[in-house]
Amino acid sequence: MRFTVSSTALSSRLVTLSRVINSKNSLPILGDFLFEIVDGRLNLTASDSEVMMKTSLELTDNDGDGRFCVGNSDLLEAVKGLSEQPITFEVDQTSNLAKINYQNGHFSFPVENADEYPQAQQIGVGATTINIATSLLAENINRSLFATAQDELRPVMNGIYFDLTPDHLAIVASDGHKLVRNMVLSIKSDQPAAFILPKKPATLLKGVLGKQGGDVVIRFDDRNAEITFEEGVIICRLIEGRYPNYNSVIPQSNPNQLTVDRLGLLAALRRVQPFSNDSSNLIRFHVENGTLQLDAEDYDFSKTATESMSCDYNGMPMSIGFKGSSFIEILSNFECEQVLIQLADPSRAGLVLPSEQPTDQDVLMLMMPMLIND
């Protein structure tokens, strides 16, 4: 079997696929890429048994169909070092050996029988389908991923929750201390359905969707999801379990409203945060008469910091504590110029919203407060 492909195109796809492969695998062959030549195209697959990613490339030349597996690390390193040029694979499946010829040389390595490579999980007949613009899905995954948990006792919190309702598609992530809820108002269904996308396929999507256009098609059943995008498809096992009622923790009446420059507040928090206690990371927000004051202290090391900035505030004077690093993450995942912070009292969750909502979306982030000693 012989075929020719662009070196940079192959390298780009292999780098993306390599993110699927684990350093330690339950099956040795899961450390390989699966190559399949069908009708003049090269189909590439990588899997870790939970997540499978497929992509394909147009071949410059080939002499027939075939399939084989090859170890990821040696091939990836060899191809990454080549400048743009055609490279030719010559695969002898009798001796299980592949030879790659390029402009100034060649290299060879063993290949394995592709029949041993695991098959993709099948999506059930009654699967639900969501069509969503690539840019919209990428934006919502980017905005949500930081709020997912790493909790062995509550695995449902470790992924992004997609909740399809008759009114909207909600994309939600929470670790119990902070929460992100994105509502896509243009996507809805008379038949409610939901799934929890694990962090790994979400991270893979974050890496590939930003460069592409068109739509993404998500098909899912009770156990698996198939996510098809411009350059390929991801098939993954979903997190099983019931996601908490996220709407119940979002306060409906936070009358004290603070509008502030997002980048200004972000910069101030980054300056003040290093002076907070390492274990609590507590930042005290005091707002009164159009001024927001940030205070951090670590008496164990005799460190304190205070910074004030102007804001637009409609409410009672208030002091409330938030975890500095989490608030920095929240502000970093908005793109608006100003944010609206809605507060009720120092013991209740605060809401952070963009001053202007994205088109056909409703975005909010929630932060649980921390106890402060006045």
N, C-alpha and C positions, 0 to 999 in steps of 0.2 A: 504494500500500500504506500502511495506517494502523494503528497499534497504540498502546496506552497501558500504561505500566508504572510501578511505584513508583520514585521517584528514589533513595531510600536503598538499596533492594534492588539496583537496577542498579549504583549506585556501588560498593557492597560487592563485587559479583562482578567488576566491571571492574578494581578495584584488585588483587584476587587474580590475575586473568588477566594483568594488565600485567607481573607478575614473570616471566612466560614470555618476553616479547618482548625481544629484544636491541636495543641502540642502533644496531648495524650489522647488516644482514641481507643474505644472499646474494640474496634476492628482495625487491624493494620491498614487495610485498603482505604480507610477513611482519611488516611494521610496523603492520598493520591488525588490528582485531577482525573476526571473521566473525559476522554476525547471521543467524540462520535462524528464521523463524516457521513452526511446524508444529503444527497441531491445538491452537491456543490457548496454546502455550508458546513462549517465546523461548529458543532455544539459542544460547549464546555460545561462541566458540572463539578460542584464541590459540595460536600455534606459533612455534618458532624453527628448524624443520626436523628437529631432534633430539628435541624434547619438544613434545607437543601436550596442551593442557588444555581440557576442555569442561565447561560447567555450564549449567543451565537455570533459567528463572524462569516463574512463572505470570503471564500477561498479564491486566490488568484488562479490556481490550477490544481486539479486532482485527477487521479486515475481510477476512482471507484469509491464505494462506501466501505466503512469498517469502523471498529471501535477498539479502544485499548485504554489502560490506566497507566499513569506515570507519577512518580513521587513529586510532591509539590516543591520542595525546597531547592533541589538542584536545578530543575528546569526554570524556576522563577528567577534565581540568581543569574543563570546563564543568559536568559532572554532579556532581563532588565538592563544588562550592560551593552546591548547592541543598539547602534544608531538605526534610523529608519532605513529598512531594506527588505527585500523579499527573503524569507528563509524557507527552506525545503525540508520536510520530514520524510524520511524513508524508514518505514516500519516493517520489520520482518517478524511476523507473528509466529513463525515456526521456531525461531531461536529466541523469541521474546526480547528483541533488541531494536532500539530506535536510533537513527543517526540524523542529526540536524546539520545541514550544510548552509553556511552563510558566506558573505563576501570574502572574508579573509581566512576562513578555516571551517572546522566542523567539530562537533562533539557527539558522543553517543552515551546511552544509558539504557538500563533494562526497563521493560514494560511488563504489565501484568494483564491477566485475562479480565476483560470488562464484565464478564458474566457474574463475577463475584461481587460487583458493586451493588449496594442496596438500591431498591426501587423507591420512587417517590411515594409518599402517602397519598391515597386517593381521597378526593373531596366527595362527600355524599351527594346523592341525587337531589335532595331537598335543600341544597346550599343557598344561602343568601348572597346577593351580589350588590356591591357598592361601586359606582363609578365616580371618581373624584379627580379633579385636575392635579397633575403632578406637582405643580408649584404649591398648590393649596395643602396637599398632604405633607410635602416636605416642610412647609412652614409650620404646620401644627405639630409634627413630630419633633422638629427642632425646639419648639416652644415648650414641649411637654416632658422631654426625656429626662431633664435634670431633676424633676420632681418624683421620679420613680424611686421605690425603696430597694433595699438589699436586705430582705427580711426572710430568714429561713422558716420562721413560725407562721408567717402570713404571706405565702407565695403570690397570692392574688395582687398584692401591692407592688410586686416587682415588675409589672408590665404597664402598658398603656391600654386603657379601657376605651373601646369603641362602642358607643351606645346609640343605636339607630332607633329613632322614635317617629311618631307621626308628625312631629313639629320640626325636628332637626336631627343632625348627627352630632353627638357630643363626643369629644375626644378628651379623655380625663387621665390625669396622673396624680398620685399622692403618696407621700411616705408617712402620713399621719400628723406631720407638723406643718407641712406646706401642701398646697393643692393647686393644680392648674385645671381649669375647665374651659375648653374651646367649644363653642357651638357654631357649627356650619349650617346656616339657616337655609341654604339652597339645596341641601340633601336631606330627604325625609322618606319615610316609608309607612304605609298603613299597617304593615306587619312588623311590629317591634322585634329587634334582634340585637345581640351584643356579643362581643368576644374580647378577650384580653391578649394583646400581642406582647410576647416576651421581649425583654430588653435587647437581646442580641439581634433578631431580625429587624427591630426598630432602628438600631444603630446602623445596620447594613443599609437600610433604606435611606437613612439620613445621609450616608456617604454617596449614594448613587443618584438620588432623585434630583438634587439641585442642578445637575448639568443637563437635564432632559426636559422635553416639552410633552405635549399630548396629555392623555389621561392615564390613570392607574385603575385597573380593575381588581377589586378585592372580592374573592369568593371564599366563603367560610361556612363550616358546619359546627357541630358541637366540639370537635377535637382538633381540626386542622384548618389552616388558611392557605390560600393560593393567591399571591399578589403579583399581578402581571404589569410590567412597565415597559418602557420603550426598548430597553436593551436586554431584557430578560425576565425571569420569574423567580420569586422566592416562595418555597413551600415550607411551612413550619408547623410544628405542633403547638397548640395554644395552651395557655395556662388555664387549668380547670379550677372551677370554684365560683363562688358568688362574690361579686365585687360589692363593697359597701355602698350604702345609699349616700352618694356624694352630695346630692342636693340638700340633704338634711343638715349638713354641717355648714352650709353657706348662709350667713346671716342675711335676713331680708330687710332689716332696718338698721343701717349704720348712719345716723344723722350727721355726724361730725365729718366734714369733707375738706380734704387738704389737696390742693393742686400745686405741683412743684415740678421744676425742670428735672427731667429724668437723669441726664448725664451729669448735671450739677450734684444731685443727690448721690449718684453712684460714685462720683469722685470723692465726695466728702466722706462717705462710708468707708471707702478704701483707705483714706487717710486716718480715720479714727479707729477702725477695727483692730489694727495691731496693738492698740493700747488696752484692749479688753482682756478679760480673764480667759486664759487658754481653754479651760474646761467648759465654761458657759458661753463664751463668745457674745455676751450680752451687750447690746447697745440701747441706751435709753433715749427715746424720742420724746422731747417736750415741745409742744406746739401751743402758741399763744400770740395773739395780736400780730398776725402776719409774719411770725418768725418761727422757724423750725430749728431747734437746738439738739445736737447729737452729743451724747456723753458716753465715754467709755472709761473704765477704771479697772485696775488690777493692783489692789493694795498689797498683795504678796510681794510684788516687785516694785512698789512705789511708782506705778505708771498711771497717768490720767491723760485724757484728751477731751477737748470740747470744741465744737465748731458750730457756728450758726449760719443760716441762710434764709433768704426771704422766700415767702410762699404766699399763696392765697388760701386762707383758712376760714371756714364757716362753721363754727362750733364752739363748745366750751373749752377752756384751757385744760390740757390733758398731758399726763406723762404715761408712756406705755413702753414696755421693753420688747425688743425683737432680737432674734439671733442674727448677728451681723452678716455672717457668711451666707445665710439663706436669703436675706434681703438683697444682698449683692447679686446672687444668682437670679432672683426674680427680676430685678431691674435690668440685668444683662440680657434677659430673654424677651424684652420688649424692643420695638424699633421706633416707637413714637417719641416726639420731642418732650411731651409732658405726661406725667402720670397722675391719676386721681387716686388718693388713698382715703378709704372710707373707714371710720372708726366709730365704735359705740361706747366702750369703756375699757379700762386697762385689763379687764379679765376676759374680754371677748375677742374673737378673731378679727383681724383687720383685712380688708379687701384692697387689692391693688388692680386698677384698671387703666387701659390706655385712655388718654384724653379724647381721642377719636378712634372709634372702633373700625377695624378693617371691613371692607365691603362684604356684605352678607355673612358677617361673623359677629359673635358676641364672646369676648375674651375676658376672663377674670382670673386672678391669682389670689390665693388666700394664705395668710400667715397666722399661725397660732402665737399668742403673746407669751412672754416670759415674765415671771414674777420679779418685781423690782422693789428695793427697799428705799422708801422715800426718806 
